[in-house]
Structures are given as C-alpha cells and as structure tokens.
Amino acid sequence: MSQNIKHNFHLVDYSPWPIITAFSVFYMLTGAVLYMHSFVLGTYLLPLGFLFVIASMGVWWRDVIREATFEERHTKAVQKGIRLGMLLFIISEIMFFFGFFWAFFHAALAPTVELGSVWPPVGIYAFNPWGVPLFNTLILLLSGATITWVHHSILVSNRIEIFLGFIFTLVLAVAFTSLQVMEYLEASFNISDSVYGSTFYMATGFHGFHVIVGTIFIAVAFWREYHYQFSSELHFGFEASAWYWHFVDVVWLFLFITIYWWGSLI
C-alpha cells in the first residue's frame, strides 16, 4: 500500500543538460589543447565547444530558476543544500587554481639549466606589474565593492541603487576583460614559450574565462532583479553570483602578487 510522504525536498525532473554540458566541456577542452598545439581543428572546436558550454549553462540555469521562482520548489532545506553546493564548487575552483600556482612556484624557485637558471627565463620579458595589471587590479577591487553595494541595496529594496550597482559592476567586468585581451595582444611571448608562458597563460587565461562566466552570472541576476524575481529575503541567485565574483577577485590578487609582481622580480 503506497502512501505520500511529505518532506522538504523535491525530486528533480529528468534533464538532458548535465550530459550535454559534460560533452560540451569535453569538446571545449579538446579544442583548447589542439589550439595550443597549433592544430587547425582546434581553431574551430574551441569556440564551438565554448558556445555549447554557454548555451547548456543557460538552459540549465533557466530550469533551476523556473523551479525556484515559478514552481516554488526551493524550500529552506533545498536552499541550504544549494548554498552548500555553491560553497563546495568554489572550494573546488580554489584547488583548480592551486595547481597553476604550484606549477609556477615549482619552476620559478628552482629554474633549470634549460631556462638559463634564471626566472623569468632567458628571452622572456615579463609585463610591468605597475601598468595594465595594477589598473586591472583596481578595476576588480572596485567591482567587488559595487557588487557588495548591490547586495546591501537588495536587502533594503532600493531598486535604483540596485540597478546602478549592477550596471557599474558589469561595465567594470567588461573593462577588465578588454584590458586583458589587449595585454595578450601586446605580449612579447606566447603559451609555447617555456614553462613561463605556459603557466602565465594557463593561470591568467583561466582566470579570464572565470571573469567571463562571472559576468554572465551577474547579468542573469540583473535580468532576474529587473523582473522582480528577488526579494530582501529570497535572493540566493544573486548571492551565488556575488560569491563567485569575490572568488574571482581574490584569485586575481594572488595572480597579481605572485605572477605579475614577484615573478618579475626574481
């Protein structure tokens, strides 16, 4: 004899997006490896995989937003689980970047003979940390302040300041990415120039990718706020984007201090 058991959780509907996202990430990373080794196929597979990742993220988040906003399935217990999941995700991202910092310090603290026994290696001209890198640092720190301004404005339901904070944050995010692209175009070395080029572009490049994802995340939160999907009590969709953005800020501070500043001194 069956009976209905009431609980605080809901059974997630069947969804194709997890497997599609997994294959999209696989295509993107495969294309990235091929592109880094100058294979023509990588030129097409990398952007195609990236577009698939962005598209699958969009439809997956759409379903989660529908569950939370229109179907009202996100109870307190579900929200607690989502918060924990976001926290664990950020911790996993910290470990991801930890590997790049490990590789950088491993090569920098004991440069081999092949590198000229010096760091940066012979023939590598490191960026001046007090130029664009410092300016980008100030931009990200300011964006961290503006996204915090948005959070406080949501808590007091001040929509004018919410919109201003969102706009300022998105403008600063786009400015950071634009300056990063400009820096790459003017660089005197590329990813194949010794371990310095590899660690520099992998660390700063993946950080740039995270900035793009964070910008999209904040833009989605802005769109949801515009359509009155947040309140002073329920706004974790925005909080998650703010957590992610602060993580991006902190990683960049470590990148600036270690790779740009300290890496150019030794």
C-alpha positions as CSV (number, residue, x, y, z in Angstrom):
1,M,0.0,0.0,0.0
2,S,1.6,3.2,-1.1
3,Q,1.4,6.5,0.8
4,N,2.5,10.0,0.1
5,I,5.5,11.0,2.3
6,K,5.8,14.8,2.8
7,H,9.3,16.1,3.1
8,N,11.3,19.3,2.4
9,F,13.0,18.1,-0.8
10,H,11.8,17.6,-4.3
11,L,12.7,15.0,-6.9
12,V,14.5,16.8,-9.8
13,D,12.9,16.3,-13.2
14,Y,14.7,14.3,-15.8
15,S,17.1,16.7,-17.7
16,P,19.4,16.3,-20.7
17,W,21.5,19.3,-19.7
18,P,24.1,17.6,-17.4
19,I,25.2,15.1,-20.1
20,I,25.1,17.8,-22.8
21,T,27.2,20.1,-20.5
22,A,29.7,17.3,-19.9
23,F,30.2,16.7,-23.7
24,S,30.3,20.5,-24.3
25,V,33.2,20.9,-21.8
26,F,34.9,17.9,-23.3
27,Y,34.7,19.5,-26.8
28,M,35.9,22.8,-25.5
29,L,38.9,21.4,-23.6
30,T,39.8,19.2,-26.6
31,G,39.7,22.2,-28.8
32,A,41.8,24.2,-26.4
33,V,44.5,21.5,-26.4
34,L,44.5,21.3,-30.1
35,Y,44.6,25.1,-30.4
36,M,47.6,25.3,-28.1
37,H,49.5,22.9,-30.3
38,S,48.6,24.9,-33.4
39,F,46.2,22.3,-34.9
40,V,43.8,23.8,-37.3
41,L,40.9,21.8,-35.9
42,G,41.4,23.5,-32.6
43,T,40.6,26.9,-34.1
44,Y,37.1,25.6,-34.8
45,L,36.5,23.2,-32.0
46,L,37.5,25.6,-29.2
47,P,34.9,28.4,-29.9
48,L,32.3,25.8,-30.8
49,G,32.7,24.0,-27.5
50,F,32.7,27.3,-25.7
51,L,29.4,28.3,-27.3
52,F,27.9,24.9,-26.4
53,V,29.0,25.3,-22.8
54,I,27.4,28.8,-22.6
55,A,24.2,27.5,-24.2
56,S,24.0,24.5,-21.9
57,M,24.6,26.7,-18.8
58,G,21.9,29.0,-20.0
59,V,19.2,26.3,-20.3
60,W,20.3,24.5,-17.2
61,W,20.1,27.7,-15.1
62,R,16.8,28.5,-16.7
63,D,15.3,25.2,-15.4
64,V,16.7,25.9,-11.9
65,I,15.3,29.4,-11.9
66,R,11.9,28.0,-13.0
67,E,12.0,25.6,-10.1
68,A,12.8,28.3,-7.6
69,T,10.7,31.2,-8.9
70,F,7.6,29.8,-10.6
71,E,7.2,26.3,-9.2
72,E,8.4,27.4,-5.6
73,R,10.2,24.1,-5.0
74,H,13.2,25.6,-3.3
75,T,12.3,25.2,0.4
76,K,14.6,26.2,3.2
77,A,16.2,22.8,3.2
78,V,16.8,22.9,-0.6
79,Q,18.2,26.4,-0.3
80,K,20.6,25.2,2.3
81,G,21.7,22.4,0.1
82,I,22.3,24.8,-2.9
83,R,24.3,27.1,-0.7
84,L,26.5,24.2,0.4
85,G,26.9,23.0,-3.2
86,M,28.0,26.5,-4.3
87,L,30.5,26.7,-1.4
88,L,31.9,23.3,-2.4
89,F,32.1,24.4,-6.0
90,I,34.1,27.5,-5.1
91,I,36.4,25.3,-3.0
92,S,37.0,23.0,-5.9
93,E,37.8,26.1,-8.0
94,I,40.4,27.2,-5.5
95,M,42.1,23.8,-5.8
96,F,42.0,24.2,-9.5
97,F,44.0,27.4,-9.4
98,F,46.2,26.0,-6.7
99,G,47.6,23.6,-9.3
100,F,48.7,26.5,-11.5
101,F,50.3,28.3,-8.6
102,W,52.1,25.1,-7.7
103,A,53.5,24.8,-11.2
104,F,54.6,28.4,-11.3
105,F,56.5,28.3,-7.9
106,H,58.0,24.9,-8.8
107,A,59.6,26.4,-11.9
108,A,60.4,29.8,-10.5
109,L,62.1,28.8,-7.2
110,A,64.5,26.4,-8.9
111,P,64.8,27.4,-12.6
112,T,66.6,24.6,-14.6
113,V,69.6,25.0,-16.9
114,E,67.2,24.8,-19.9
115,L,65.7,28.0,-18.7
116,G,69.1,29.7,-18.2
117,S,69.0,29.1,-14.4
118,V,67.1,32.4,-14.1
119,W,63.5,33.5,-13.7
120,P,61.9,34.8,-15.9
121,P,63.7,32.5,-18.4
122,V,66.2,33.9,-20.9
123,G,64.4,35.7,-23.7
124,I,61.2,36.3,-21.7
125,Y,60.3,39.9,-21.0
126,A,57.7,39.9,-18.2
127,F,55.0,42.5,-18.0
128,N,55.4,45.6,-16.0
129,P,53.1,44.9,-13.0
130,W,52.5,48.6,-12.4
131,G,50.9,49.2,-15.7
132,V,47.8,47.4,-17.0
133,P,48.0,44.6,-14.3
134,L,47.8,47.2,-11.5
135,F,44.9,49.0,-13.3
136,N,43.1,45.8,-13.7
137,T,43.5,45.0,-10.0
138,L,41.9,48.3,-9.1
139,I,39.1,47.6,-11.6
140,L,38.3,44.2,-10.0
141,L,38.6,45.6,-6.4
142,L,36.1,48.4,-7.4
143,S,33.8,45.8,-9.0
144,G,33.9,43.8,-5.7
145,A,32.7,47.0,-3.9
146,T,29.9,47.6,-6.4
147,I,28.6,44.1,-6.3
148,T,28.5,44.4,-2.4
149,W,26.6,47.6,-2.9
150,V,24.0,45.7,-4.9
151,H,23.7,43.2,-2.1
152,H,23.1,45.8,0.5
153,S,20.6,47.6,-1.8
154,I,18.6,44.3,-2.3
155,L,18.4,43.9,1.5
156,V,16.8,47.3,1.8
157,S,14.8,47.0,-1.5
158,N,16.4,50.1,-3.1
159,R,15.9,49.4,-6.8
160,I,17.6,52.5,-8.1
161,E,20.8,51.7,-6.3
162,I,20.4,48.0,-7.2
163,F,20.4,48.9,-10.9
164,L,23.3,51.4,-10.6
165,G,25.4,48.8,-8.8
166,F,24.6,46.1,-11.4
167,I,25.5,48.5,-14.3
168,F,28.7,49.6,-12.7
169,T,29.8,46.0,-11.9
170,L,29.1,44.9,-15.5
171,V,30.9,47.8,-17.0
172,L,33.9,47.2,-14.8
173,A,33.8,43.5,-15.7
174,V,33.8,44.2,-19.4
175,A,36.6,46.8,-19.0
176,F,38.8,44.2,-17.2
177,T,38.3,41.6,-19.9
178,S,39.0,44.1,-22.7
179,L,42.3,45.2,-21.0
180,Q,43.2,41.5,-20.5
181,V,42.7,40.9,-24.3
182,M,44.8,44.0,-25.1
183,E,47.6,42.7,-22.8
184,Y,47.6,39.4,-24.5
185,L,47.8,41.0,-28.0
186,E,50.8,43.1,-26.9
187,A,52.6,40.3,-25.1
188,S,56.2,39.5,-26.3
189,F,55.8,35.8,-25.5
190,N,53.1,33.2,-26.1
191,I,51.9,30.0,-24.4
192,S,54.6,27.9,-26.0
193,D,57.5,30.0,-24.7
194,S,58.9,27.8,-22.0
195,V,57.2,27.0,-18.7
196,Y,56.8,30.7,-18.0
197,G,54.5,31.2,-21.0
198,S,52.6,28.0,-20.2
199,T,51.9,28.9,-16.5
200,F,51.3,32.5,-17.2
201,Y,48.6,32.0,-19.9
202,M,47.0,29.0,-18.2
203,A,46.6,30.8,-14.9
204,T,45.6,34.2,-16.3
205,G,43.7,32.7,-19.2
206,F,41.5,30.5,-17.0
207,H,41.0,33.4,-14.6
208,G,39.8,35.5,-17.6
209,F,37.4,32.6,-18.5
210,H,36.1,32.8,-15.0
211,V,35.6,36.5,-15.3
212,I,33.5,36.0,-18.4
213,V,31.4,33.3,-16.7
214,G,31.0,35.6,-13.6
215,T,30.0,38.5,-15.9
216,I,27.3,36.3,-17.4
217,F,26.2,35.1,-14.0
218,I,25.8,38.7,-12.8
219,A,24.0,39.7,-16.0
220,V,21.5,36.9,-15.4
221,A,21.0,38.1,-11.8
222,F,20.4,41.6,-13.1
223,W,17.8,40.3,-15.6
224,R,16.1,38.5,-12.8
225,E,16.1,41.5,-10.5
226,Y,14.6,43.6,-13.3
227,H,11.7,41.1,-13.5
228,Y,11.1,41.2,-9.7
229,Q,12.4,37.7,-9.1
230,F,14.4,38.7,-6.0
231,S,13.3,40.0,-2.6
232,S,15.1,41.1,0.5
233,E,14.5,37.6,1.9
234,L,14.9,35.4,-1.2
235,H,17.8,36.3,-3.5
236,F,20.3,33.5,-3.4
237,G,20.5,33.5,-7.2
238,F,22.2,36.9,-6.8
239,E,24.2,35.9,-3.7
240,A,25.8,33.0,-5.6
241,S,26.9,35.3,-8.4
242,A,28.4,37.7,-5.8
243,W,30.2,34.8,-4.0
244,Y,31.6,33.7,-7.3
245,W,32.7,37.3,-8.2
246,H,34.5,37.7,-4.9
247,F,36.3,34.5,-5.5
248,V,37.4,35.8,-8.9
249,D,38.7,39.0,-7.2
250,V,40.7,37.1,-4.6
251,V,42.3,34.8,-7.3
252,W,43.4,37.9,-9.3
253,L,45.0,39.4,-6.2
254,F,47.1,36.3,-5.8
255,L,47.9,36.3,-9.6
256,F,49.0,39.9,-9.4
257,I,51.2,39.5,-6.4
258,T,52.8,36.2,-7.4
259,I,53.0,36.0,-11.2
260,Y,53.0,39.7,-12.2
261,W,54.9,41.3,-9.3
262,W,57.0,38.7,-7.6
263,G,57.6,36.7,-10.8
264,S,59.1,39.8,-12.4
265,L,61.5,40.5,-9.6
266,I,63.3,37.1,-9.1
